[in-house]
């Protein structure tokens, strides 16, 4: 094979190789991002996998009684009558609507108490925030006399 022909083939292969690499690079930058949207009922196991596991506040005793004990504890930590009244308002609202400390802790949203229970923001935030601390204190104290119905 003549050298001139060999050189021409070699140059064409190099140019072809460069063109393929350039086209591949350009093509990869022009590809729009892929967004997968699943219907809500398509794969329930995927939805379950995304939900964070919520820890329970395992407080022995009756739910409504625990709410009142918690309220009394919160009231014991403030001097002002207004704040004490706000804690009692929150407790009364929760009991009236069938909530307990575990449900409140699960949501961890004082907005519910503020908007629906008409509790002042600071009291509502404290009410939600101190649940795990109180639960731990309660567990360390041991069982109460009002544990059984």
Secondary structure as UniProt FT lines:
FT   HELIX           3..29
FT   TURN            40..42
FT   HELIX           44..50
FT   HELIX           63..76
FT   HELIX           81..96
FT   TURN            97..98
FT   HELIX           101..107
FT   HELIX           111..115
FT   HELIX           121..129
FT   HELIX           131..141
FT   TURN            145..146
//
